Amino acid sequence: MLTVLFFARLKDQLGTDSFSLSLNEPTNVANLKKLLIAQNSEWQKPLSSANLLCAVNHEIVDETQIIVETDEVAFFPPVTGG
């Protein structure tokens, strides 16, 4: 099972901090977002945010990154420090 994690404001917007999904074949992050939105149409706006960041196995990636069922994918809004 693919593990999808949601952090910070995104976790509150989606109403969950994680989601498990079975993948039949490798896909990319952009398609994963589409699969997640298909599971819950209310997730479309938060997951479509232009500044949403994604990490696969703890490394920041873009939407073309290929993912497989054993990966851990995390989505989170940009963070600031100071």
Secondary structure per residue as TSV (DSSP state, phi and psi in degrees):
chain	resnum	aa	ss	phi	psi
A	1	M	-	360.0	138.1
A	2	L	E	-79.7	131.9
A	3	T	E	-101.5	126.0
A	4	V	E	-116.9	125.6
A	5	L	E	-112.0	146.1
A	6	F	E	-124.7	135.6
A	7	F	-	-124.9	159.8
A	8	A	H	56.7	-138.2
A	9	R	H	-56.8	-34.4
A	10	L	H	-61.7	-40.8
A	11	K	H	-58.2	-42.8
A	12	D	H	-68.1	-40.6
A	13	Q	H	-65.1	-36.7
A	14	L	H	-88.1	-17.5
A	15	G	T	77.6	16.9
A	16	T	-	-156.3	156.5
A	17	D	S	-104.6	-6.9
A	18	S	E	-158.0	163.3
A	19	F	E	-153.7	138.6
A	20	S	E	-110.2	141.4
A	21	L	E	-145.2	136.8
A	22	S	-	-92.4	127.9
A	23	L	-	-105.4	131.6
A	24	N	S	-78.4	-26.1
A	25	E	S	-155.6	161.6
A	26	P	-	-57.4	149.4
A	27	T	E	-144.6	-177.1
A	28	N	E	-112.5	172.4
A	29	V	H	-60.6	-40.6
A	30	A	H	-59.2	-44.1
A	31	N	H	-69.8	-33.1
A	32	L	H	-60.8	-42.8
A	33	K	H	-58.4	-42.6
A	34	K	H	-62.6	-40.9
A	35	L	H	-63.8	-41.0
A	36	L	H	-66.0	-41.8
A	37	I	H	-64.9	-35.4
A	38	A	H	-64.7	-29.4
A	39	Q	H	-72.0	-33.1
A	40	N	-	-152.2	104.2
A	41	S	G	-62.4	-22.2
A	42	E	G	-70.0	-12.6
A	43	W	G	-83.9	-6.4
A	44	Q	H	-58.4	-52.0
A	45	K	H	-62.2	-51.5
A	46	P	H	-61.1	-39.8
A	47	L	H	-79.6	-10.8
A	48	S	T	-96.4	2.3
A	49	S	-	-57.8	132.9
A	50	A	T	-65.3	-27.0
A	51	N	T	-101.6	13.8
A	52	L	-	-67.4	132.5
A	53	L	E	-100.4	155.6
A	54	C	E	-138.3	140.6
A	55	A	E	-127.4	139.0
A	56	V	E	-117.2	121.5
A	57	N	T	51.4	43.8
A	58	H	T	73.7	15.2
A	59	E	E	-120.4	130.1
A	60	I	E	-63.9	132.9
A	61	V	E	-136.1	169.7
A	62	D	-	-101.6	-179.2
A	63	E	T	-71.1	-9.1
A	64	T	T	-88.0	-7.5
A	65	Q	-	-59.5	128.7
A	66	I	E	-79.4	136.3
A	67	I	E	-126.3	151.2
A	68	V	-	-123.8	169.3
A	69	E	T	-59.6	-25.1
A	70	T	T	-88.1	-0.4
A	71	D	-	-79.3	161.5
A	72	E	E	-113.8	123.9
A	73	V	E	-115.2	132.6
A	74	A	E	-124.0	135.8
A	75	F	E	-115.4	139.0
A	76	F	E	-159.4	152.9
A	77	P	-	-74.8	163.1
A	78	P	-	-58.0	147.2
A	79	V	-	-114.2	151.8
A	80	T	-	-126.0	155.3
A	81	G	-	-127.0	176.9
A	82	G	-	148.4	360.0
